[in-house]
Amino acid sequence: MKTVNVMIVGVGGQGSLLASKLLGKVLVDAGYDVKVSEVHGMSQRGGSVVTYVRFGDRVASPIIDLGESDFILSFEKLEAARYAEYLSPNGKIIVNTQEIDPMPVIVGKAVYPSHVLNELESKDVTVDAVDALSLAEKAGTAKAVNVVLLGRLARSLPAIPKEAWQDAIKSSVKPKFVEVNLRAFDLGYALD
Amino acid sequence: MKRLMIGNEAVARGLYEGGVSVVASYPGTPSTEITEFLSEYPDLYSEWAPNEKVATEVAFGASLSGVRAVTCMKHVGLNVAADPLFTLSYTGVNGGLVICVADDPAMHSSQNEQDSRHYAKASKIPMLEPSDSAECLAFAKEAFHISETFDTPVLFRLCTRIAHSQSVVETGERVVPEAIPYERKGEKFIMMPGNAKKRHPFVEERLQKLTAFAETSPLNRVEEGGKHVGVITSGTCYQYVREALGDQVSVLKLGMVWPLPVDLIKNFAASVERVVVIEELDGFIEDHCRNIGVKVDGKSIFSPIGEYSQSVIAAAFGIEAKPHVVLEDPIPARPPMMCAGCPHRGMFYTLKKNGVTVLGDIGCYTLGAQPPLAAIDSTLCMGASVSGLHGFNRGLAATGRTMKTACVIGDSTFVHSGMTGLADIAYNGSNSLIVILDNSITGMTGHQENPTTGYNIHGDPAGKIDLESLVRAMGINRVRVVDPYDLAATDAAIKEELAANEPSVVISRRPCVLLKRVKTNPPLEVKTDLCRSCKKCLSLGCPAISFRDGHAVINDTLCTGCGVCAGLCPFHAIGDKEVK
């Protein structure tokens, strides 16, 4: 099979590490060759962060390049736009509609481009906009935005059964957070 | 069992299976997790040492005692450890000794982009370089064998994309060899001139033997493919080459990047029409090829700057770039910044307000250089803020100039190499103001304990250096502690110490807000009827505060209730949330 590329992008601190951990586990358990690449350290302090997940029969490079990503899972609206050029022509962006102002916007040196999703759609990009923050709060914690979005992505990866995701959540998060994360996953998964 | 591991975890696993008994390291991105993962294994000793030189010497001592030992560091850490490194080459080892060093091409989290391979060549120590997590594990085990077979420390090079990329590994069993008995061998381990002169020929002979090993070791391998072009590569570049070019080219994949083979390269070159060396950073393998008379292309095609990728390789071979979306509107940058509730913020705000020229250091607080705080004038290396400030003030004094100056350095960095700079200030008496940003943790690398926190690598109670007593014992009379959340007290302390006529140390003490043991307050809110839109709170550069619909707004999920903005607001518009 052709290697499938997924990018997880967002703002440092939004929980992309857990999302990539769950995704990676599900894919390895399904028997794929998998590579996951992320950068730890300075960029995580509220900066723009990106994780590359690649799976297939045999994966060489750990990173995804311009025009190569089949899916972009964005935890924040502006970050979806920042990495949109990595999307392949038939790719899909799943984006949390939450806006988090970057420092240039906070200090008035730049304006938050709120219309950015419309611009993406005008470029024939498939945009799946999700109010993941509201759904995460509905599940029980604003911190579960990552798992809501993962639930949404799961719908686009039909080769992997829902139970596999649920098993990964059960084995990867602390027992007291399992229930809330399963609820968050379901809310993302069930969304039409 | 097959599972995903980041390269660093796989290195740790390989070292563990290879029988390591003692681990000493100083944290540094992207190397930190090797030691963190090793610390989770029960049947070996691990520690955070105060710096990389100490860590390497601890590993040397453990090797001398006859056990397998490891130290891990980032590329610039190897500069600090260079002193023991070069002479370790002469002494060789007793138990196997591995020095892991992680380079950071593209400087994701570093102050320079140095290429550590030069250290291997300069110190005449072999260096291995894996290309994925499975090789991280296998090569780490092999490193101990090479170390003990050839009587040499072994450098183990990673780069960010190997250290922090996960790929599939299969684990094995741990095998710990019998400790090698300690015998006194002065001619080998006492490196005074008479003995060292006898050891140098050994080092040269060892290099010859290692070169012969490199010719046939499975660490280096030829993968047959198209014969028009042969690529010589290693590390992460090997994966980019495979991704971009598949089997269109033949590949000589080097797992040992020093010493480099001679015949293997010559024979490979003879089997293809043209040879291209693909390596990030410097033309290290390329230079070797030229030295042995093999014609290659390398840095004439590929940049010595930053990271490569499959598209960089593809472009160089004339493969068309993939089509992609281009957005016309500019997208505001999102640089990293100090967290909401960061204790450093109050101190930086105060230093900026007082017009102080600030020499900075290495840690989270380097982010104090970012606007709007923009409170740092220089960042060089670990500890340089303190000694640099002394020199700056001496330079000013020598030419009759006066300025308000200070330096900022974190607790961990101060112990790492700020203390020696302070010794210079105490001894040679410059009127300098040293601010120790004591957040009770090594922050930037992800919360490692250090000698000032009172806990060891496992989080168990440990020795604790009392910074106030230490600084006083070094001869500094003016020592005071402030809480940087208290802007008024911080401002008063900085003003008084800037006016003092002798060196002073201000310890800005407040634990990192991200520490689990720190309890945060409920988020604050802006009373919109009181907010006059003056934007003074925005000058703190707090990610939790933004400006919407004509007044300041506090983000509930980010705010930690530190109260610094409330203390700053001239209209008392920021406070606790009203209970509705």
Interface residues (C-beta under 8 A of the other chain):
Chain A: V11 G12 G13 G24 K25 V28 D33 V34 K35 V36 S37 E38 V39 H40 G41 M42 S43 Q44 R45 G46 G47 S48 V59 A60 S61 P62 I63 D65 L66 G67 E68 L78 E79 A81 R82 A84 E85 Y86 L87 S88 P89 I100 D101 P102 M103 P104 V105 I106 V107 G108 K109 A110 V111 Y112 P113 V116 E119 L120 K123 V125 A142
Chain B: K2 R3 L4 T29 P30 T32 E33 H108 S109 D132 T160 R161 H164 S165 Q166 S167 V168 T236 Q239 Y240 R242 E243 A244 S309 Q310 S311 A321 K322 P323 H324 V325 V326 L327 E328 D329 P330 I331 P332 A333 R334 P335 P336 M337 M338 C339 C364 L367 Q370 P371 P372 M444 T445 G446 K535 L538 G541 P543 I545 S546 F547 N555 T557
